[in-house]
Amino acid sequence: MPVVVLVILFFAADVRSWFSASDVPPPEIEDLFGVTERFTYEVRYGFMRLGNVHVFHSDTLYNGKNHRKVTAVMTSNSNVPFVGYREYHYNTLLVYNDTTMYSNLFWVDNIHDEIESESRFEFDYENGVVYSWQKGEPSDTLELKGPSDGGPALFHLGRLIAGKDKDMSYTIYIDDEFNDVFIESTSDIDMIRSDIFDERRVPVYRSSGHTSLTGPFGFSGRFRALHHTGEMRIPLEARASVWIGNVTIRLIEYETL
């Protein structure tokens, strides 16, 4: 159920910075942790709206230490045949070091079935293990390969390298197993129309990636992402492979709090 890979695979102080020159460097981790944002994405397969993804974050304490809580809420369109309404909340508590960010706790709330913490991972970096729970019961103890998360961290990690000719990989834990996500970012620039820019054409950086995990809406492992060229690298659009064709995830609302 790694919805964040679809998306999560954006914010400047004013409109002028959104249209900055293409040589503006990407943000540092401190920049992303220093602003509070909300994003709403629409997920479509052709003309069919499959659902929406809402991403937001806040500061919180966990084990007496400051963390950034990132939540990705996936809701399905109740009119989609054989699916009906579904709602999942993907939550992670992130910290960072000089080079990356990583989770100390990740959990999934199944809202439509009223199951809190349906899936939960606690990351023990000191002992190199991940403790897994399913529906409140201990499930497994897994090897911890390094900085990891259940998915939402990818939403920000892609922003850190957008516009650079650079590759990266990151480990995601889902359903009592781990998978590596590989991302290749480029300095190539495209122009797209964006809802949050009143349908104007704006410059974006391209990146692409792949993973062996499977996800919602039939996601099958390959994806492409487009980040605005401004200094905060707002993620505007992503496309992900499904059984037949691609789904498109497009930013339709954005705000800072």
C-alpha positions in Angstrom: 0.0 0.0 0.0 2.9 2.5 -0.5 0.9 5.4 -1.9 3.7 7.8 -1.2 5.8 6.2 -3.9 3.2 7.4 -6.4 3.4 10.8 -5.2 6.0 10.6 -3.4 8.2 10.0 -5.7 6.8 21.3 -2.8 7.6 26.2 -1.6 9.0 29.4 -2.2 8.5 32.7 -0.3 6.7 34.3 -3.2 5.7 33.8 -6.8 8.9 35.3 -8.1 11.0 32.5 -6.6 8.7 29.9 -8.4 9.9 31.3 -11.7 13.6 31.3 -10.7 16.3 30.6 -13.3 17.1 26.9 -13.9 20.5 27.1 -12.2 18.9 27.7 -8.7 20.1 24.8 -6.5 17.6 22.5 -4.8 16.7 23.0 -1.2 18.6 21.6 1.8 17.0 19.3 4.3 16.8 22.2 6.8 14.7 24.2 4.3 12.1 21.4 3.9 11.9 20.9 7.7 11.5 24.6 8.2 8.2 25.2 6.4 4.8 23.7 6.9 3.0 22.7 3.7 -0.2 21.0 2.5 -0.6 19.4 -0.9 -3.6 17.8 -2.6 -3.1 15.6 -5.6 -5.6 14.1 -8.0 -5.0 10.6 -9.3 -6.4 9.8 -12.8 -6.3 6.9 -15.2 -7.3 8.5 -18.5 -10.5 10.4 -17.9 -11.3 8.4 -14.7 -10.6 10.0 -11.4 -9.3 7.1 -9.1 -9.0 9.2 -6.0 -7.0 11.9 -4.2 -3.8 12.0 -2.2 -3.3 14.7 0.5 0.1 15.3 2.0 0.8 17.4 5.1 3.2 17.7 7.9 3.8 19.2 11.4 6.4 19.1 14.2 5.9 16.7 17.1 7.8 15.0 19.9 8.6 11.3 20.0 10.7 9.7 22.8 11.5 13.2 23.9 13.0 14.3 20.6 11.8 16.6 17.9 10.4 14.9 14.8 8.7 16.0 11.6 5.5 14.1 11.2 4.5 13.6 7.5 1.1 12.2 6.7 -0.1 11.0 3.3 -3.9 10.4 3.1 -5.1 8.3 0.2 -8.9 8.4 -0.6 -10.4 6.4 -3.5 -13.3 7.6 -5.6 -16.4 5.7 -4.4 -17.7 5.6 -8.0 -14.8 3.4 -9.3 -16.3 0.0 -10.1 -15.3 -2.9 -7.8 -13.4 -0.6 -5.5 -15.7 1.7 -3.5 -14.6 4.2 -0.9 -11.2 3.5 0.7 -9.2 5.7 3.0 -5.7 5.1 4.3 -3.4 7.4 6.3 0.3 6.8 6.0 2.2 8.4 8.9 5.9 8.7 9.6 8.1 10.5 12.2 11.2 11.8 10.5 14.6 13.1 11.7 17.6 14.0 9.6 21.4 14.1 9.6 23.9 15.8 7.3 23.0 13.8 4.3 19.5 12.3 4.5 16.3 11.9 6.5 15.0 8.8 8.0 12.0 7.5 10.1 11.9 6.3 13.6 8.3 5.2 13.4 5.9 4.5 10.5 2.3 3.4 10.7 -0.8 3.0 8.5 -4.3 3.8 9.7 -7.1 2.0 7.8 -9.9 4.6 8.2 -12.7 2.9 6.2 -12.4 -0.3 8.2 -11.8 1.7 11.5 -8.4 0.0 12.1 -5.9 2.3 13.8 -2.2 1.3 13.2 -3.1 -1.5 10.9 0.5 -1.8 10.0 3.4 -0.4 12.1 7.2 -0.3 11.9 9.6 0.8 14.6 13.2 1.4 13.3 16.0 0.6 15.8 19.1 2.0 14.2 21.3 1.2 17.2 20.6 -2.5 16.9 20.1 -2.6 13.1 16.6 -4.1 13.2 13.0 -3.1 12.3 10.1 -4.3 14.5 6.9 -4.9 12.6 3.3 -5.1 13.9 0.2 -6.0 12.0 -3.2 -5.1 13.5 -1.6 -4.5 16.9 0.2 -7.8 17.1 4.0 -8.3 16.8 4.6 -9.7 13.3 8.3 -9.9 12.5 11.8 -8.5 13.1 13.5 -7.5 10.0 17.0 -6.4 9.0 17.5 -2.6 9.0 19.6 -1.8 5.9 20.3 1.9 6.7 18.2 5.1 6.6 14.7 3.9 5.9 11.0 4.7 6.0 7.6 3.3 5.1 7.2 5.7 2.2 6.5 9.4 3.0 10.2 10.3 3.2 10.5 9.8 -0.5 8.2 12.8 -1.0 10.9 15.1 0.3 14.0 13.1 -0.8 13.1 13.6 -4.4 13.1 17.3 -3.9 16.7 17.4 -2.6 18.1 16.1 -5.9 15.6 17.5 -8.4 17.6 19.4 -11.1 20.8 17.5 -10.5 22.2 14.7 -12.7 22.2 12.3 -9.8 21.0 8.9 -8.8 19.9 7.7 -5.4 18.3 4.7 -3.7 16.3 4.4 -0.5 14.8 1.5 1.4 11.1 1.3 2.1 9.4 -1.2 4.5 5.9 -2.4 3.5 3.9 -5.4 4.5 6.7 -7.2 6.5 9.3 -6.8 3.8 11.7 -4.2 2.5 12.2 -2.9 -1.1 14.7 -0.5 -2.5 13.4 2.5 -4.5 15.8 3.8 -7.2 15.6 7.4 -8.5 17.4 9.0 -11.3 17.3 12.8 -11.5 18.3 14.9 -14.4 18.9 18.6 -15.2 16.7 18.3 -18.2 13.8 20.8 -18.3 10.3 20.4 -19.7 7.4 22.8 -19.8 4.0 21.7 -18.4 0.7 23.3 -17.5 0.0 23.4 -13.8 -3.3 23.9 -11.9 -1.6 25.8 -9.1 -0.2 28.3 -11.6 -3.6 29.0 -13.2 -3.0 26.5 -16.1 0.1 28.5 -17.2 3.1 26.6 -18.6 5.9 26.4 -16.1 9.4 24.8 -16.2 10.0 21.5 -14.5 12.8 19.1 -13.9 12.4 15.4 -14.8 13.3 12.4 -12.8 12.4 8.7 -13.0 12.7 5.6 -11.0 11.7 2.0 -10.4 11.1 -0.4 -7.5 9.9 -4.0 -7.1 7.1 -3.1 -4.7 3.5 -2.9 -5.7 1.1 -0.3 -4.6 -2.4 1.2 -4.8 -4.3 1.7 -8.1 -2.4 -1.2 -9.6 1.0 0.5 -9.4 3.6 -1.9 -10.9 7.0 -0.5 -10.2 8.1 2.3 -12.6 7.4 6.0 -12.2 8.3 9.5 -13.4 8.2 12.8 -11.5 8.2 16.4 -12.4 9.4 19.1 -10.0 9.1 22.8 -10.5 12.5 24.5 -11.1 12.1 27.0 -8.2 14.2 26.9 -5.1 11.9 24.6 -3.2 11.3 22.1 -6.1 7.5 21.8 -5.7 6.5 18.3 -6.9 3.9 19.1 -9.6 3.2 15.8 -11.3 4.0 12.1 -11.3 3.2 9.2 -13.6 3.2 5.6 -12.5 3.0 2.4 -14.5 -0.1 0.2 -13.8 -1.4 -3.0 -15.3 -2.2 -1.3 -18.6 -0.9 2.1 -19.2 -0.2 4.8 -16.6 -1.9 6.7 -13.8 -1.2 10.5 -13.5 -0.9 12.2 -10.1 -1.2 15.9 -10.5 -1.0 18.7 -7.8 -4.3 20.6 -7.7 -4.0 22.5 -4.4 -1.1 23.8 -2.4 -0.8 26.0 0.7 1.6 26.9 3.5 0.5 27.2 7.1 
